[in-house]
Amino acid sequence: MKHYESSQRTNSTVDQAQDAVTRLHNSVSQALSHPSEQTITQAENSLEHAEEAVRHAPEGSVEGHGVDLTLERLEAEKSRLAEVENLKEKQ
């Protein structure tokens, strides 16, 4: 996973969406390693926030740069979260 120097970042809506998806990734990872009602709920809340941030990403992008990658990452995290929810249902 890439970590960006703060000097390279502009705090644009794309940067904010990328950060939200990274936080979602962390929440989903936590839910995968420790599946509980609490960690799954936290991941679901993080998903809602990330979806909202990604919806706004194009507003601050330059020619759409970074938006597609952020969308791809969001979709990957949705799939991972679905795995967690399926595991929890089987318990």
N, CA, C and O atoms as a Tinker XYZ file with bonds, in Angstrom:
   364  protein
     1  N      0.856000   -1.163000    0.000000    73     2
     2  CA     0.000000    0.000000    0.000000    64     1     3
     3  C      0.910000    1.236000    0.000000    63     2     4     5
     4  O      1.912000    1.279000    0.714000    81     3
     5  N      0.558000    2.211000   -0.787000    73     3     6
     6  CA     1.378000    3.414000   -0.898000    64     5     7
     7  C      1.106000    4.361000    0.266000    63     6     8     9
     8  O     -0.027000    4.518000    0.723000    81     7
     9  N      2.159000    4.968000    0.714000    73     7    10
    10  CA     2.046000    6.040000    1.700000    64     9    11
    11  C      2.607000    7.283000    1.038000    63    10    12    13
    12  O      3.689000    7.251000    0.452000    81    11
    13  N      1.892000    8.345000    1.130000    73    11    14
    14  CA     2.275000    9.559000    0.437000    64    13    15
    15  C      2.868000   10.562000    1.415000    63    14    16    17
    16  O      2.420000   10.697000    2.553000    81    15
    17  N      3.880000   11.253000    0.937000    73    15    18
    18  CA     4.444000   12.335000    1.726000    64    17    19
    19  C      3.431000   13.460000    1.788000    63    18    20    21
    20  O      2.750000   13.741000    0.802000    81    19
    21  N      3.328000   14.097000    2.922000    73    19    22
    22  CA     2.343000   15.167000    3.053000    64    21    23
    23  C      2.606000   16.292000    2.064000    63    22    24    25
    24  O      1.668000   16.974000    1.650000    81    23
    25  N      3.856000   16.501000    1.676000    73    23    26
    26  CA     4.151000   17.574000    0.727000    64    25    27
    27  C      3.622000   17.259000   -0.669000    63    26    28    29
    28  O      3.430000   18.168000   -1.475000    81    27
    29  N      3.387000   15.986000   -0.961000    73    27    30
    30  CA     2.878000   15.608000   -2.264000    64    29    31
    31  C      1.360000   15.671000   -2.311000    63    30    32    33
    32  O      0.772000   15.578000   -3.389000    81    31
    33  N      0.735000   15.822000   -1.190000    73    31    34
    34  CA    -0.715000   15.759000   -1.102000    64    33    35
    35  C     -1.300000   17.154000   -1.099000    63    34    36    37
    36  O     -0.693000   18.102000   -0.602000    81    35
    37  N     -2.476000   17.261000   -1.655000    73    35    38
    38  CA    -3.124000   18.560000   -1.734000    64    37    39
    39  C     -4.379000   18.617000   -0.886000    63    38    40    41
    40  O     -5.037000   19.655000   -0.812000    81    39
    41  N     -4.717000   17.494000   -0.237000    73    39    42
    42  CA    -5.948000   17.382000    0.540000    64    41    43
    43  C     -7.178000   17.613000   -0.334000    63    42    44    45
    44  O     -8.189000   18.157000    0.110000    81    43
    45  N     -7.060000   17.189000   -1.572000    73    43    46
    46  CA    -8.178000   17.300000   -2.508000    64    45    47
    47  C     -9.241000   16.273000   -2.152000    63    46    48    49
    48  O     -9.045000   15.437000   -1.270000    81    47
    49  N    -10.349000   16.347000   -2.840000    73    47    50
    50  CA   -11.407000   15.362000   -2.603000    64    49    51
    51  C    -10.935000   13.962000   -2.978000    63    50    52    53
    52  O    -11.402000   12.982000   -2.398000    81    51
    53  N    -10.016000   13.850000   -3.938000    73    51    54
    54  CA    -9.464000   12.541000   -4.294000    64    53    55
    55  C     -8.611000   12.021000   -3.142000    63    54    56    57
    56  O     -8.715000   10.852000   -2.771000    81    55
    57  N     -7.768000   12.884000   -2.573000    73    55    58
    58  CA    -6.950000   12.492000   -1.426000    64    57    59
    59  C     -7.842000   12.056000   -0.264000    63    58    60    61
    60  O     -7.567000   11.055000    0.397000    81    59
    61  N     -8.897000   12.805000   -0.027000    73    59    62
    62  CA    -9.810000   12.472000    1.061000    64    61    63
    63  C    -10.487000   11.132000    0.803000    63    62    64    65
    64  O    -10.663000   10.341000    1.730000    81    63
    65  N    -10.867000   10.866000   -0.444000    73    63    66
    66  CA   -11.487000    9.586000   -0.782000    64    65    67
    67  C    -10.488000    8.444000   -0.618000    63    66    68    69
    68  O    -10.837000    7.377000   -0.112000    81    67
    69  N     -9.254000    8.669000   -1.043000    73    67    70
    70  CA    -8.228000    7.639000   -0.872000    64    69    71
    71  C     -8.013000    7.336000    0.610000    63    70    72    73
    72  O     -7.886000    6.176000    1.002000    81    71
    73  N     -7.974000    8.373000    1.419000    73    71    74
    74  CA    -7.813000    8.182000    2.865000    64    73    75
    75  C     -8.990000    7.408000    3.454000    63    74    76    77
    76  O     -8.802000    6.530000    4.297000    81    75
    77  N    -10.197000    7.735000    3.010000    73    75    78
    78  CA   -11.392000    7.049000    3.508000    64    77    79
    79  C    -11.364000    5.574000    3.122000    63    78    80    81
    80  O    -11.748000    4.719000    3.920000    81    79
    81  N    -10.918000    5.271000    1.919000    73    79    82
    82  CA   -10.837000    3.875000    1.485000    64    81    83
    83  C     -9.736000    3.149000    2.252000    63    82    84    85
    84  O     -9.878000    1.965000    2.557000    81    83
    85  N     -8.655000    3.830000    2.562000    73    83    86
    86  CA    -7.599000    3.219000    3.375000    64    85    87
    87  C     -8.123000    2.903000    4.771000    63    86    88    89
    88  O     -7.838000    1.835000    5.314000    81    87
    89  N     -8.888000    3.822000    5.354000    73    87    90
    90  CA    -9.487000    3.553000    6.664000    64    89    91
    91  C    -10.477000    2.391000    6.572000    63    90    92    93
    92  O    -10.567000    1.571000    7.486000    81    91
    93  N    -11.215000    2.325000    5.470000    73    91    94
    94  CA   -12.123000    1.194000    5.250000    64    93    95
    95  C    -11.326000   -0.104000    5.192000    63    94    96    97
    96  O    -11.711000   -1.098000    5.807000    81    95
    97  N    -10.230000   -0.097000    4.462000    73    95    98
    98  CA    -9.377000   -1.285000    4.364000    64    97    99
    99  C     -8.951000   -1.745000    5.756000    63    98   100   101
   100  O     -9.005000   -2.935000    6.068000    81    99
   101  N     -8.534000   -0.806000    6.580000    73    99   102
   102  CA    -8.103000   -1.145000    7.931000    64   101   103
   103  C     -9.260000   -1.712000    8.752000    63   102   104   105
   104  O     -9.077000   -2.680000    9.489000    81   103
   105  N    -10.432000   -1.127000    8.634000    73   103   106
   106  CA   -11.610000   -1.605000    9.367000    64   105   107
   107  C    -12.008000   -3.006000    8.926000    63   106   108   109
   108  O    -12.339000   -3.856000    9.753000    81   107
   109  N    -11.974000   -3.243000    7.620000    73   107   110
   110  CA   -12.330000   -4.564000    7.107000    64   109   111
   111  C    -11.287000   -5.594000    7.540000    63   110   112   113
   112  O    -11.631000   -6.721000    7.895000    81   111
   113  N    -10.026000   -5.205000    7.509000    73   111   114
   114  CA    -8.970000   -6.120000    7.969000    64   113   115
   115  C     -9.179000   -6.497000    9.431000    63   114   116   117
   116  O     -9.013000   -7.656000    9.812000    81   115
   117  N     -9.539000   -5.519000   10.238000    73   115   118
   118  CA    -9.820000   -5.780000   11.657000    64   117   119
   119  C    -11.001000   -6.737000   11.786000    63   118   120   121
   120  O    -10.959000   -7.664000   12.595000    81   119
   121  N    -12.041000   -6.527000   11.006000    73   119   122
   122  CA   -13.221000   -7.398000   11.063000    64   121   123
   123  C    -12.893000   -8.811000   10.580000    63   122   124   125
   124  O    -13.440000   -9.785000   11.097000    81   123
   125  N    -12.009000   -8.926000    9.596000    73   123   126
   126  CA   -11.609000  -10.249000    9.115000    64   125   127
   127  C    -10.812000  -11.010000   10.172000    63   126   128   129
   128  O    -10.986000  -12.216000   10.346000    81   127
   129  N     -9.941000  -10.296000   10.870000    73   127   130
   130  CA    -9.106000  -10.974000   11.859000    64   129   131
   131  C     -9.825000  -11.197000   13.186000    63   130   132   133
   132  O     -9.503000  -12.132000   13.919000    81   131
   133  N    -10.792000  -10.346000   13.494000    73   131   134
   134  CA   -11.558000  -10.459000   14.742000    64   133   135
   135  C    -13.038000  -10.218000   14.449000    63   134   136   137
   136  O    -13.584000   -9.184000   14.833000    81   135
   137  N    -13.688000  -11.164000   13.771000    73   135   138
   138  CA   -15.093000  -10.939000   13.403000    64   137   139
   139  C    -16.004000  -10.893000   14.637000    63   138   140   141
   140  O    -16.143000  -11.872000   15.370000    81   139
   141  N    -16.597000   -9.763000   14.832000    73   139   142
   142  CA   -17.563000   -9.586000   15.917000    64   141   143
   143  C    -18.584000   -8.575000   15.431000    63   142   144   145
   144  O    -18.386000   -7.906000   14.418000    81   143
   145  N    -19.664000   -8.477000   16.159000    73   143   146
   146  CA   -20.699000   -7.503000   15.787000    64   145   147
   147  C    -20.109000   -6.096000   15.737000    63   146   148   149
   148  O    -20.427000   -5.312000   14.843000    81   147
   149  N    -19.249000   -5.783000   16.701000    73   147   150
   150  CA   -18.662000   -4.444000   16.786000    64   149   151
   151  C    -17.739000   -4.147000   15.606000    63   150   152   153
   152  O    -17.852000   -3.088000   14.988000    81   151
   153  N    -16.824000   -5.069000   15.283000    73   151   154
   154  CA   -15.883000   -4.783000   14.193000    64   153   155
   155  C    -16.598000   -4.743000   12.841000    63   154   156   157
   156  O    -16.225000   -3.967000   11.961000    81   155
   157  N    -17.617000   -5.574000   12.680000    73   155   158
   158  CA   -18.374000   -5.553000   11.421000    64   157   159
   159  C    -19.155000   -4.249000   11.299000    63   158   160   161
   160  O    -19.209000   -3.654000   10.223000    81   159
   161  N    -19.755000   -3.808000   12.388000    73   159   162
   162  CA   -20.486000   -2.535000   12.370000    64   161   163
   163  C    -19.541000   -1.383000   12.063000    63   162   164   165
   164  O    -19.883000   -0.488000   11.290000    81   163
   165  N    -18.356000   -1.399000   12.664000    73   163   166
   166  CA   -17.379000   -0.347000   12.386000    64   165   167
   167  C    -16.990000   -0.347000   10.910000    63   166   168   169
   168  O    -16.853000    0.711000   10.296000    81   167
   169  N    -16.814000   -1.539000   10.348000    73   167   170
   170  CA   -16.453000   -1.633000    8.927000    64   169   171
   171  C    -17.600000   -1.138000    8.046000    63   170   172   173
   172  O    -17.368000   -0.466000    7.041000    81   171
   173  N    -18.827000   -1.468000    8.422000    73   171   174
   174  CA   -19.977000   -0.992000    7.651000    64   173   175
   175  C    -20.091000    0.533000    7.707000    63   174   176   177
   176  O    -20.394000    1.176000    6.702000    81   175
   177  N    -19.848000    1.098000    8.875000    73   175   178
   178  CA   -19.867000    2.562000    9.004000    64   177   179
   179  C    -18.758000    3.189000    8.171000    63   178   180   181
   180  O    -18.957000    4.217000    7.525000    81   179
   181  N    -17.600000    2.566000    8.192000    73   179   182
   182  CA   -16.473000    3.054000    7.401000    64   181   183
   183  C    -16.786000    2.967000    5.911000    63   182   184   185
   184  O    -16.382000    3.831000    5.134000    81   183
   185  N    -17.506000    1.919000    5.519000    73   183   186
   186  CA   -17.911000    1.776000    4.114000    64   185   187
   187  C    -18.813000    2.932000    3.706000    63   186   188   189
   188  O    -18.624000    3.515000    2.638000    81   187
   189  N    -19.784000    3.270000    4.537000    73   187   190
   190  CA   -20.681000    4.384000    4.209000    64   189   191
   191  C    -19.890000    5.676000    4.022000    63   190   192   193
   192  O    -20.138000    6.433000    3.084000    81   191
   193  N    -18.945000    5.921000    4.911000    73   191   194
   194  CA   -18.129000    7.131000    4.816000    64   193   195
   195  C    -17.279000    7.112000    3.539000    63   194   196   197
   196  O    -17.173000    8.124000    2.845000    81   195
   197  N    -16.682000    5.969000    3.238000    73   195   198
   198  CA   -15.833000    5.858000    2.045000    64   197   199
   199  C    -16.655000    6.046000    0.772000    63   198   200   201
   200  O    -16.208000    6.703000   -0.167000    81   199
   201  N    -17.855000    5.469000    0.741000    73   199   202
   202  CA   -18.704000    5.635000   -0.439000    64   201   203
   203  C    -19.042000    7.105000   -0.662000    63   202   204   205
   204  O    -19.028000    7.587000   -1.795000    81   203
   205  N    -19.340000    7.802000    0.405000    73   203   206
   206  CA   -19.649000    9.232000    0.303000    64   205   207
   207  C    -18.430000   10.013000   -0.206000    63   206   208   209
   208  O    -18.553000   10.873000   -1.078000    81   207
   209  N    -17.275000    9.707000    0.342000    73   207   210
   210  CA   -16.051000   10.404000   -0.074000    64   209   211
   211  C    -15.739000   10.128000   -1.541000    63   210   212   213
   212  O    -15.338000   11.034000   -2.271000    81   211
   213  N    -15.921000    8.881000   -1.977000    73   211   214
   214  CA   -15.639000    8.528000   -3.369000    64   213   215
   215  C    -16.641000    9.206000   -4.310000    63   214   216   217
   216  O    -16.282000    9.587000   -5.424000    81   215
   217  N    -17.882000    9.357000   -3.872000    73   215   218
   218  CA   -18.869000   10.065000   -4.697000    64   217   219
   219  C    -18.428000   11.503000   -4.955000    63   218   220   221
   220  O    -18.695000   12.054000   -6.023000    81   219
   221  N    -17.755000   12.110000   -3.983000    73   219   222
   222  CA   -17.322000   13.502000   -4.121000    64   221   223
   223  C    -15.943000   13.644000   -4.759000    63   222   224   225
   224  O    -15.530000   14.753000   -5.100000    81   223
   225  N    -15.239000   12.549000   -4.922000    73   223   226
   226  CA   -13.861000   12.606000   -5.437000    64   225   227
   227  C    -13.739000   13.320000   -6.777000    63   226   228   229
   228  O    -12.818000   14.120000   -6.945000    81   227
   229  N    -14.628000   13.067000   -7.741000    73   227   230
   230  CA   -14.462000   13.732000   -9.040000    64   229   231
   231  C    -14.524000   15.253000   -8.965000    63   230   232   233
   232  O    -13.974000   15.937000   -9.828000    81   231
   233  N    -15.185000   15.788000   -7.947000    73   231   234
   234  CA   -15.324000   17.242000   -7.834000    64   233   235
   235  C    -13.981000   17.950000   -7.706000    63   234   236   237
   236  O    -13.826000   19.074000   -8.183000    81   235
   237  N    -13.018000   17.310000   -7.074000    73   235   238
   238  CA   -11.728000   17.962000   -6.854000    64   237   239
   239  C    -10.593000   17.339000   -7.623000    63   238   240   241
   240  O     -9.428000   17.633000   -7.360000    81   239
   241  N    -10.917000   16.478000   -8.576000    73   239   242
   242  CA    -9.850000   15.822000   -9.327000    64   241   243
   243  C     -9.466000   16.664000  -10.534000    63   242   244   245
   244  O    -10.244000   17.480000  -11.027000    81   243
   245  N     -8.253000   16.440000  -10.989000    73   243   246
   246  CA    -7.779000   17.084000  -12.207000    64   245   247
   247  C     -7.894000   16.038000  -13.304000    63   246   248   249
   248  O     -7.134000   15.070000  -13.335000    81   247
   249  N     -8.848000   16.237000  -14.198000    73   247   250
   250  CA    -9.093000   15.314000  -15.304000    64   249   251
   251  C     -9.350000   13.892000  -14.818000    63   250   252   253
   252  O     -9.026000   12.930000  -15.515000    81   251
   253  N     -9.926000   13.753000  -13.634000    73   251   254
   254  CA   -10.291000   12.432000  -13.126000    64   253   255
   255  C     -9.157000   11.609000  -12.568000    63   254   256   257
   256  O     -9.349000   10.437000  -12.243000    81   255
   257  N     -7.969000   12.194000  -12.446000    73   255   258
   258  CA    -6.821000   11.441000  -11.946000    64   257   259
   259  C     -7.081000   10.911000  -10.543000    63   258   260   261
   260  O     -7.490000   11.651000   -9.649000    81   259
   261  N     -6.841000    9.637000  -10.372000    73   259   262
   262  CA    -6.976000    9.002000   -9.077000    64   261   263
   263  C     -8.367000    8.492000   -8.753000    63   262   264   265
   264  O     -8.527000    7.677000   -7.845000    81   263
   265  N     -9.365000    8.951000   -9.469000    73   263   266
   266  CA   -10.742000    8.560000   -9.154000    64   265   267
   267  C    -10.967000    7.085000   -9.480000    63   266   268   269
   268  O    -11.547000    6.359000   -8.673000    81   267
   269  N    -10.517000    6.637000  -10.644000    73   267   270
   270  CA   -10.735000    5.242000  -11.040000    64   269   271
   271  C    -10.059000    4.272000  -10.079000    63   270   272   273
   272  O    -10.653000    3.269000   -9.685000    81   271
   273  N     -8.825000    4.568000   -9.705000    73   271   274
   274  CA    -8.111000    3.707000   -8.764000    64   273   275
   275  C     -8.830000    3.656000   -7.419000    63   274   276   277
   276  O     -8.950000    2.591000   -6.813000    81   275
   277  N     -9.298000    4.790000   -6.965000    73   275   278
   278  CA   -10.008000    4.852000   -5.689000    64   277   279
   279  C    -11.303000    4.053000   -5.766000    63   278   280   281
   280  O    -11.662000    3.360000   -4.814000    81   279
   281  N    -12.000000    4.144000   -6.880000    73   279   282
   282  CA   -13.217000    3.347000   -7.081000    64   281   283
   283  C    -12.914000    1.854000   -7.075000    63   282   284   285
   284  O    -13.656000    1.069000   -6.484000    81   283
   285  N    -11.832000    1.465000   -7.728000    73   283   286
   286  CA   -11.438000    0.051000   -7.752000    64   285   287
   287  C    -11.132000   -0.446000   -6.343000    63   286   288   289
   288  O    -11.545000   -1.541000   -5.959000    81   287
   289  N    -10.413000    0.355000   -5.584000    73   287   290
   290  CA   -10.095000   -0.025000   -4.206000    64   289   291
   291  C    -11.364000   -0.145000   -3.370000    63   290   292   293
   292  O    -11.484000   -1.055000   -2.549000    81   291
   293  N    -12.311000    0.767000   -3.574000    73   291   294
   294  CA   -13.573000    0.720000   -2.838000    64   293   295
   295  C    -14.308000   -0.585000   -3.154000    63   294   296   297
   296  O    -14.806000   -1.249000   -2.245000    81   295
   297  N    -14.377000   -0.951000   -4.420000    73   295   298
   298  CA   -15.069000   -2.184000   -4.811000    64   297   299
   299  C    -14.386000   -3.406000   -4.204000    63   298   300   301
   300  O    -15.062000   -4.342000   -3.779000    81   299
   301  N    -13.068000   -3.407000   -4.161000    73   299   302
   302  CA   -12.341000   -4.527000   -3.552000    64   301   303
   303  C    -12.670000   -4.640000   -2.069000    63   302   304   305
   304  O    -12.833000   -5.743000   -1.548000    81   303
   305  N    -12.767000   -3.510000   -1.397000    73   303   306
   306  CA   -13.087000   -3.533000    0.035000    64   305   307
   307  C    -14.528000   -3.969000    0.280000    63   306   308   309
   308  O    -14.815000   -4.623000    1.283000    81   307
   309  N    -15.430000   -3.614000   -0.622000    73   307   310
   310  CA   -16.814000   -4.086000   -0.497000    64   309   311
   311  C    -16.852000   -5.613000   -0.570000    63   310   312   313
   312  O    -17.593000   -6.253000    0.175000    81   311
   313  N    -16.062000   -6.189000   -1.459000    73   311   314
   314  CA   -16.003000   -7.645000   -1.586000    64   313   315
   315  C    -15.436000   -8.272000   -0.321000    63   314   316   317
   316  O    -15.936000   -9.291000    0.157000    81   315
   317  N    -14.398000   -7.662000    0.211000    73   315   318
   318  CA   -13.813000   -8.188000    1.453000    64   317   319
   319  C    -14.810000   -8.102000    2.600000    63   318   320   321
   320  O    -14.902000   -9.025000    3.410000    81   319
   321  N    -15.548000   -7.017000    2.676000    73   319   322
   322  CA   -16.540000   -6.861000    3.743000    64   321   323
   323  C    -17.645000   -7.901000    3.591000    63   322   324   325
   324  O    -18.129000   -8.438000    4.587000    81   323
   325  N    -18.043000   -8.187000    2.370000    73   323   326
   326  CA   -19.057000   -9.218000    2.143000    64   325   327
   327  C    -18.564000  -10.574000    2.645000    63   326   328   329
   328  O    -19.354000  -11.359000    3.169000    81   327
   329  N    -17.274000  -10.859000    2.492000    73   327   330
   330  CA   -16.692000  -12.102000    3.013000    64   329   331
   331  C    -16.852000  -12.169000    4.529000    63   330   332   333
   332  O    -17.224000  -13.206000    5.078000    81   331
   333  N    -16.569000  -11.060000    5.193000    73   331   334
   334  CA   -16.684000  -11.003000    6.652000    64   333   335
   335  C    -18.123000  -11.275000    7.064000    63   334   336   337
   336  O    -18.383000  -12.070000    7.967000    81   335
   337  N    -19.045000  -10.612000    6.398000    73   335   338
   338  CA   -20.462000  -10.769000    6.746000    64   337   339
   339  C    -20.923000  -12.209000    6.508000    63   338   340   341
   340  O    -21.721000  -12.740000    7.279000    81   339
   341  N    -20.421000  -12.842000    5.441000    73   339   342
   342  CA   -20.758000  -14.242000    5.172000    64   341   343
   343  C    -20.193000  -15.159000    6.245000    63   342   344   345
   344  O    -20.863000  -16.096000    6.679000    81   343
   345  N    -18.970000  -14.898000    6.673000    73   343   346
   346  CA   -18.370000  -15.699000    7.740000    64   345   347
   347  C    -19.172000  -15.584000    9.027000    63   346   348   349
   348  O    -19.402000  -16.577000    9.719000    81   347
   349  N    -19.591000  -14.381000    9.338000    73   347   350
   350  CA   -20.337000  -14.150000   10.572000    64   349   351
   351  C    -21.697000  -14.866000   10.531000    63   350   352   353
   352  O    -22.152000  -15.407000   11.539000    81   351
   353  N    -22.328000  -14.862000    9.369000    73   351   354
   354  CA   -23.635000  -15.528000    9.230000    64   353   355
   355  C    -23.509000  -17.040000    9.424000    63   354   356   357
   356  O    -24.446000  -17.675000    9.908000    81   355
   357  N    -22.373000  -17.622000    9.057000    73   355   358
   358  CA   -22.174000  -19.058000    9.170000    64   357   359
   359  C    -21.898000  -19.489000   10.608000    63   358   360   361
   360  O    -21.971000  -20.677000   10.922000    81   359
   361  N    -21.588000  -18.555000   11.465000    73   359   362
   362  CA   -21.259000  -18.917000   12.856000    64   361   363
   363  C    -22.497000  -19.164000   13.661000    63   362   364
   364  O    -22.409000  -19.478000   14.848000    81   363
